[in-house]
Every structure is written in structure tokens, then in C-alpha cells.
Amino acid sequence: MTGFTLVVLIVGIIGYFTLDRTPEIIQGEMDADEYRVSSKLPGRIVKILVKEGDYVHVGDTLAILETPEVDAQQKVAEATAGASSALSDLTSAPTRHETVESAYQVYQQAIATAEIAQKTYARTEKLFNEGVTTAQRRDEAKASYDAAQAAVKMTKSQWELAKNGAREEEKRAARKQAEAAKSAVNVVSSLIKENVQIATQEGIVTDIYPKVGELVGMGSPIMTIELIGDMWGTFNVREDQLKGKKVGDTFKAFIPAFNKDVDMKIYNIKDEGTYAVWKATKTTGQYDLKTFEVKARPIQKIDGLRPGMSLIVK
């Protein structure tokens, strides 16, 4: 019995030191920020100049949109600015027959512009009632019509001023009106620039949502660009596995996609909160183990590394 007991004891010791000694594995994955390309205005996609998987640089043209209503607003704004500028010049010049006649012609031009805007609004209102166009387009056409009517009233008053002669206060008012009209042109011109979507950061086009010819709403995403210039790895680590690791420490992670190890440096450790995975040990009289989110960046650049690739830490 003594020999049997000794054998059992030796087997037990060997099992204690050999069984269940496989290293714990912590799996994470690479991640990166992304941004969505969208327009401030609703419009129709005319052309998409990139495809999914393309690497784009700052300033590259991504897509071109068409917004006829804004183009019409620009023409109205430019006409109003031209009329305001001309009338400002007229009020500053001595009143004479040619001046009065010129003011009258500008007034007639404003009337013609208002008639065009009124017809455009009427057509848009009809299309809206038939369910063909959106309320946004109807409202834009109405705004253009209102602006044209305001221009008629303004040019008429300036024509009357030209007939009666302008006071100094009226001259200053005319100059301010001309400046305001020019500002309106600048505002519309800045909106027109939204028709051409430009890349603001470098990255890879991962998703393109609309097709050429489709309408996109205000702020609707056109495409997503992943910023692979700054990637990091994310790991969910139980606190007993941290083993004293802190921000600034380095460790090795295995990348299955390349079958190689990479050195990584921790830059953030954050408590996942009570909702995260945790391990109960209170049944043994100890404590609950919480989970922490550990973020680390590769120390050296790795060609071909992409978000979503697995990272293994033993």
C-alpha cells in the first residue's frame, strides 16, 4: 500500500504542474475612425468619381450633385445684386433724365425676374400637389419668388428716388442694400460649392450608399471613408489578466492575417462598467472581477493592416 500511495502522490504532483496550464488567450481586433461624406443641400447624384476600396487624398473629388433650385436662387441673387449695385451708383450720381430712365429699366428687369420666379414657383407648387416633388423644393421656389418680389419693391423705390433725387441718408441706404445683395450672392455661391463633394481627410472608401441618378436628402450620407492612417487595437481584458499593465507599457500581439507578432503600446485603459462581462468569485469568498477596455497602437507601421483584423495576446 505504501508503494501504491507513493505512485498516486507522484501522479497527483505531476498532474498539478502539467494539467490546465495552457496560457489564457485574449483576443482583440484592429479599429479605426471613419467619417461620412454628406451634403448640406438635397440634390441628385450626377457622378460618383470613386469606388469602394479606393484610397483618397485630401482634395480629391468624390461625387458631383445637381440642385436646380439653388442654381435658380443664384441667378435671382445675382440679378438682385446687380440691380442694387446699379441703383446705388444711380443715387450717388446727379439726377438727370438718363439716370431716371436707367433706374426705370432696372425696375422693369426686376419685374421680369419676378415673373420668372412666380412661374417657377407655380410649377413647383403643382408638382408638389401631385406628389412628384418634395416640400423642400416647393419651399425653395417660394423663397426665390419672395426674394424676386422684394427686389421689385426695392428697385421701384430706387427708381422713384432717382426721379425725386436722393438725400444723403438715402444714398447710404442704397449702398448698404447693395452690400447686402452681394452678401446674399456669396451665401448662395457657398451653397453651390456643396454640389461638388471633396475629401477632407485621407482614407479608404468603404461604403457608397446612393447610385448615380438617385436623390439624396439634406445631410444624408453619400459614402463612408475609413481613416486608416491612425489605427489601434481594442482588447476586453479581465482585471486579473492586466497583471499591472498601465498606459505606456508595451506587449506583443499575434496577427493571424500576417502570421507574425507585433509590438504594441498601450495608450488608454478604461473601465467597461457594470454592464460589461465580469467573473463572479464571491462563492469562494473573494471578489468580482471587472472587465477593462485596453487600447494600444502598433509601434511600427505594418503594410496591409486593416480594421477588423484579429489580434491575439497570450
KAVENKA-V767303 format. One record per run of one state. SS is the DSSP state (@ for helix, = for strand, . for the rest). FROM is the first residue (numbers start at 1). TO is the last residue. Records with the same first field share a line. If there is no record, write none. Layout:
SS->FROM-TO  FROM-TO
This chain:
.->1-1  19-25  39-42  49-54  57-60  67-67  93-96  130-134  165-167  199-202  209-214  217-220  243-249  256-259  272-278  280-281  285-288  290-290  299-309  314-314
@->2-18  68-92  97-129  135-164  168-195  239-242  282-284
=->26-38  43-48  55-56  61-66  196-198  203-208  215-216  221-238  250-255  260-271  279-279  289-289  291-298  310-313
